[in-house]
């Protein structure tokens, strides 16, 4: 196998479990906690779960394995990694660097919102956040709408969140990210199992559980099935940190003696389990609060900040459960934002030769400047829109619906048809006796994944999911 020039002096994970937990921490984020449950509720419960799991072990597996293998083989950040793989595809490295650079600021803004709610429940003000209020025009609005329409509090919580996340990145890969992940991920898992178990003991939870787990084919047309497939594939980007440059970066820190194939499977299991368990908390809880109103679960992003505080306020021990839940969400968001910041920091280190501390400082300043645009977009600049979208929503649409599918599609073309799949397969086989999923991998990366990417790209322009 051709040896690549690497930059492993940047540091690396000291153990396989450290890599798996850090990568799983990156994958487990806000998309698992709030987006997965409401998509499952929207697209037939058990039907969505089945479709998602099938794509996770095929489509998601192929793309995650590809990115980790590229990273470990080259030992470089995303820009250097794609250039090393094939100079003709060097621009993909810049695209892969731009995606986390744009996601990180608005993700930290949302992380600040989570900190606000966590603080509210811990200080006994959870019931207050569940109330509605009125705006200056006398219209009834939620406390969440009131909160983000102001500038002061969202800005302060955003800054606090950025500083918390940057601490692990400044300390480095093994001493910072790996150690933090080894603590946060087990705590996160214990929390989600505990809250989920308690929720299922409440009266009325059984009906919500049935709705969540059992396939509902009532009114489920062929068109709805196609939308479900597109939604499930799109969710994989959120859930597995695919096409964000993160897995390439973490792969560059992975030890040669550790199994890529086995690690990817473990990350998939952890990530999918957290998403599934989040559904066991949210869907039955909303069912209990709404008296079985299925539409209450399908309210999308507002579910976490508008609906769930009302749910917790109505539950026995809701103040405690609400506090525990938002701690859970904060931990999930934090592990993901750390991986986003590390990906951007690795690029700065490699391209400009700065120390880790200085590189992280540059990334922090950039994150604060761009993130403040999203904060202002809901407050002082609320009348300013881009293609009828608020600033934060535009960044989200541009990265998740356009840039990430393009990066994933072109990565499939590079590996499937330019450098050929042997480029990845050789790295996967390094020190291993066999690549068990080799045939599945080749079919997915050459044919299925590119088709799925085209579907994701055209879906927003054809229909609203």
N, C-alpha and C positions, 0 to 999 in steps of 0.2 A: 504493500500500500504506500502511495506517495506520502511523504512526510511534509506537513505544513509548517511554515514558520509561525510560531505562536508568541503570544504575549502573556504567558501564564504567570509572570511576575506580578500581575495585577491582583493575584490572590486566588483562592479556590476553596471549595467546600472540603472539610476535613473528614467527612464520612458520607456514606450513601444515604443514611437516614436524614442527615442534615440537608442534603440536596433534595430528597423527596419531600421533606416537610416544607422547605423553602419554596420549591416549585408548586407544591400543593397550596401553600399560603398565598402565592401569587394568583393561582387559579381560583381559589375560594375568595370571593369578594361580594360586592353589592349585587352583582348579577345573580349569584346563587341564592341570596337571602330574600330579595323581593321580586326580582324579575322572573325567576324560574317558577315560583308558585302561581303568580297571576297568569303566566302563559299556559301553565298546565290547566288552570281553571278555565281559561278562555277557549282552549282547544281540546275539549273532551276528556279532561282528567286522565284516565288510564291510557287513552289513545296517545296523548302527547308523551306520557312517560315512556311508553313502549318505543315510539319513534325516536325519542331523544336518546334512549339507552343504545339502540341499534346504531345510530350515527356516532355516538360517543366512542364505541368500541371499534368503529371502522374509520369513519371520516376524521374524527377528532384524534384518534390514535395515530393515523398516518401523518397528519400535519404536525402534531406535537413531536413525534419521533424524528421527523425530518428536521425540524428547527433545532432540537437538542443535538442531533448528530452533526449538523453544520457547525454549531457552536463549539462542540468538543473537538471536532476534527481540526478546526482552524485556530481555536484558542483566542479568538479576537472578538471585539465588539461587533455589532451588527454591520457597520459600514465596512470594516475590514473583512468580516466573514463572507459577505456576498461577493466582494471583489476577489477574494482568494478562491472561492468556488468557481467563478467564471467572470472574467473581466467585463464581458458583454452585459452582464446583469448587475454591474456595480451600482447603477442608480437605485436598485432595490434596497441596497443598504441604507441610502439616505432616506428613502421612504420609510423603511423600518425604524429609523431613528426619529423621524418626524412624528410618527404615530404616538409613541409614548410621551414625547415632548408636548403634544397637544392635549392628550388625554389627562396627564398628570395634574395640570392646573385645575380643570373643572372637576376632576375626581376628588381633589382635596377640598374644593368648595362644598361638594356633597358630603364629604367626610366631616367637615365643620358642622353641617346641619345635624349629622348623627351625634356629634359631641354635644350639641345644644340640647337635643332630646334626652340623651343619656344623663346630662347634668340636671335637667328638669325633673326626671323621675327619681334621681338620687336625692334631690333636695325636697322631695315631697310635692312637686308642682306638676306631676304627670296629669292630674285631673284638669289643671288649668290649660295644658296643651291640648286636651281633648275637647275643649269648649270652642264654640264659634263666637266670632265677634263682628263688629261692623267697621267698614272703612269710612273715610272722610265723607263719602257720598251717601252714607247710610245703608250701603249694601252689606248683606251678611256674607262674611268670608271666614275661612278657617284660621286658626292661630298660626298654622304653617305659612299661609299666604301673607299674613300680617308680618311674620318674622322675616321672610326673605325679601319683602318689599322695603324693609329698612336697610340701611347700609352698615351701621355701627356693629351690631351683634354678629351678623353673618361674616363681616370682615375679621372681627376679633377671633371667632371660633375657627375660621379658615386659617389664620396665621398660627394659632396654637396647634392645629392639626398638622400643618406643614413642618413645624419645628419638631413635633413628636416623631413624625415619620423619618425626618432627616437624621435623627440621632443614630439609628441603626445603620444607615448608609455610611455615615462618617466613620464609624468604627470598623468598617470593612466587611468582607464576605464571611470569613470564618468567625471572627470575634463579634461581629454585629448581626448581620442578617441570619446566619445559621443559628446562633445562640438564641436570638429573639424568636425565630420560627420554632425552635425546639420547645420553647415555653408557651408561646401563644397558640399554636395549633392544637396541642392536647387540651388546653383550657377551653378553646373554642368548641372542640368536639364534646367535651364534658357538658358544657353549657347547653349546647343544642339538643343533646340527648335528654338532659334533665328537664329543660323547658318543654320539649316535645312530649315527654312522658307525662308531665303534669297536665298539659293541655288536653291530652286524650282522656284524662279521668273526669273532666268536666261534663256536666249534663248537656247533651245535645251535640257533643263532639263526634259521635258515631256517624251521624248523617253527613257531616263534613268530610269525614274520613272516607266514606263510601264514594262521595262525589269526586274526591281527589284520586282514589285508587282504581275505581271501576270504570272501564271504557264506556263512554256515553255516545252511542251511534245515532241518537235521536236528531234528525235534521242534519246529519253529517254527510254532506255532498262530496262529489269528487273534487270540486273547487276548494272546499273546506279542507280536504285532505292535503292538497297541494300547499295551501297556506300553512297547514300544520308542519309539513316538511320544511318549508322555508323558515318558519319560526324556530323549529328545533335546531336547524343548522345555524341560524343566526345566533341562537342562545349559546352555542358551543364557543363562539368567539368570546362572549362575556365570561362564560364559566371556566374555560380552559386556558385563557390568556394566549390564544392563538393569533398569529399575525400582528403582534405588538412588539416584536423584537426581544421580548422578555425571555422566552425559552432558548433563543440563540445565545443571549447573554449568560443565562444560568448554565446552559450547556457548556460554555467556554470555561466555566469554573468547575466542571464535573471531573472527577478522577477517572483515569483511563481504566482502572480495574473494576469499576462499577458497571453493571449491566444497564444499557440504555433501554432495551425492550422491557425488562422487568420493572425498571423505575417508572416508565411511562404508564404501565398497567397499574402500578400502585397509586400514582398521582390521579389517574382516572377514577379509581375506586373511591379514594378520599374525596375528590371533588364532587362526584355524582352523589355520594352518600350525604354530604353536607347539603346539597341542593334539595335532595329528596326529603331529608329531615326538616329542612326549613319549611317545606310544604306541609309537613305534619303539624307544624306550629301555626302557620298562618291560615291555611284553609279551614281547619276545624274551628279556630278562634273566631274568624269572621263569620262562619256559619252560626256560631253560638250568639254572637252579637246581633246579627241581622235577622235572626229567627228563620234561617234557611234561605234567605234571599241570595241567589247565585250571582246576581249582577253586582253585589257588593264586593265580590272577590275579583271582579274583572276591571277594577278601576285603574289598573296600571300603576305607574310610578307613585301616584298619590296614595296608594295603599299603605305605604310604610309611614308616611308623615301625617296623613289626614285620617285614615280609617283605623289603623292599629292603635293609636293612642285612645280612641273612643272604645275600642275593643277591650284594652287593658283596664280602662276606667270602669267598665261594666262587669269585669270578672272578679271573683273572690281572690284576694291577694294580688290584685291587678297592679298595684304600685310596685310590688316586689318583682313580679313577672316582667313588667314593662322595663324596669331598671336592668334586669338580667338580659332581656332581649336586646336592648340598645347597647349594652356592653358587648354582647355577641356580634352585633352588626358593626360596632366600632372596631373590634379586633379583626373581623373579616376585611373591612375596608382598609385597615392599617397595613395588613400583610400585602395586600394588592398594591397599595400606593408605594410601599417600600420597594417592591419589584419594579414598578414603573420608574421611580427615581433612580434606582441602581442602573437600569438600562441606559438612561440618559447620561448619568454620571460616567459610566464606562466609556461612552462615546467621547465625552469631553477629555477624560484621562488619556485615551488613545490618540485623539486628533491633535490635542494641544500640549500634551506632555506635562500637565499640571499635577500636583499632588492630589490625593483623594480628598483631603479637606478643602483645598481650594476649588477643585472641580465641583464638589458638592455645594460649595458656597455659590458658585456661578449658577448651578441648577436651581437652588433655592430662590435666588433673586429673580431668575426668569419665571419660575413657577408663581411667585407672588405677583409679578407684574401682569402676566397673562390671566392668572386666576382672578385678579381684581376686576378684570373686564367682565367675567361671568357674574361676580357679585353685583357689580353696577348694572348689569343687564336686567336684573330683576328688581332693581331699586331706582336709582336716579336716572338710569338710561332705559327704563322699561319701555319707552315709546320707540326705541331704536331696535329694528329687526333686520335680519339678513335672510332673504327669501321667506319672509313671514315667520321666521324663527328667532327666539331670543338668542343671545350670544352663546350661552351655555348649550342650548339645544342645537345650535348650528355646529359647534365644535363636536358634539356627540354624533350628529348625523354625518358630518364630513369624515370623521375617523371610522365609525362603525359600519356605515352603509356604503362608503366609497373606498377609502384608502385601505382598510383592512382586507376586504374581498379582493381588491386589485393585487395587493401584496401576496396574498395566499394563492391566487390564480397564477401569477407570474412565477412564484416559487415552485409550484407544481410543474410549470412548463420548463423551468430551468433544470429541475431534478429529473423529471420524466423524459425529457427529450433533448436537452443540451448536454449536461454532464452525465446523464443517465442515472438510473436508480442505484447502480453499483457504488456511486459516490457516497451515498448514505449507508448502503448495505455493508460496505467494507468497514465503516466506523462502528456500526451496530455489532458486527461480528468480531471486533477487536477483543481478543481474549475469551471469546465465547465459542462454544461447540456448534451452535446452530442459531439461525434466525427463524424462529417458529412461525412467524406471521409474514414471511417473505412474499409469498404469492399474493396474499391479501393486500399487503403494502403496495406492491407493484400495480395491481388493478386500481386501487384507490387513488394513488398519486398520479397515474397516467390518465385515468378516465373519469372516475366518479367525482373526485374532489374538484377538478376544473368545471364540471357541469354544475355542481352545487354552488360554486363561486359565481357563475354566470346567473344562476337563479337568485342568489342574494343581491347581486348588483341591479337586476332589472325589477325585482319585487317592489321596491319603494316607488318606482315610476309607473307601475301597472296598477297596484292596489294598495290600500292601507291595511296593514295587518294589525 
